[in-house]
Amino acid sequence: MGVEKALDSKKVLQAVNLSPDESIVEKLTEMHPMRQITYASILQVVVLFSMFGCMAINEQIITYVL
């Protein structure tokens, strides 16, 4: 019972902290370097455009408030 509770609390902490499962991190190190670069580049572009979107939304909110 104690082990199951510890595992459940670890999963809850991972979800709260938005940390990935350890098996995912291990798979990343075993992946081909060019595939890692591709995934990182795609993620970078997604984050960049989401930042642009957030800045546009903030600009609209600021002009609405003022």
N, C-alpha and C positions, 0 to 999 in steps of 0.2 A: 504494500500500500504506500509506503514512504517513497519508493523509487518511482512509482507511477505519478505521484503528486509532484515530485521534483521534476520529472520530464514535462508534465503539464505546465508547471510554472515557468520552465525554460522556454517552452513554445509561446506562452503568453508574453514573456519578456521580449522574445524575438519579434513578435507581432507589434508590440508597443514601440519598440525601438526601430522598427522597420529594418531589422538586420536580416540578411539572407540566411537560409539554411546552410549548414556547414558543407553538405554534399555539393551544393551549387558552387561554392568557392573552390572546392577540390576539383570539380569538373573544369573550372576556368583555367586552372594551372595545367591541366592535361590537354587543353585545346591547342590547336595549331596557332602559332603567333599571328598569321595573316587573318585568321578568323577573329581573333581577339581584337585586332586593329579595326576590322570591319564593324564589329559590334560596338566598339568604343566610338567610332566615327558616327555611326547612326545615332547612338545615344546622345552624342554631343550636339548633333543637328537638332534633334528633338528638344533638348533642353534649351538651346539657343532660341528656337522659334517659340517655345512656350514662354521664355522670358520676354520676347518681343510682344507676345500676346498680352502678358500681364502688364507690361508698360503701357500698351494701348488702352487696356481697361482702366488702369489707374489714371491715365490722362483724361478719359471720358468722365470718370468720377470727379476728378478735380475741377473740370470745367462745369460740371453740373452743380457742384457745391458752391463754387464761386460765382 
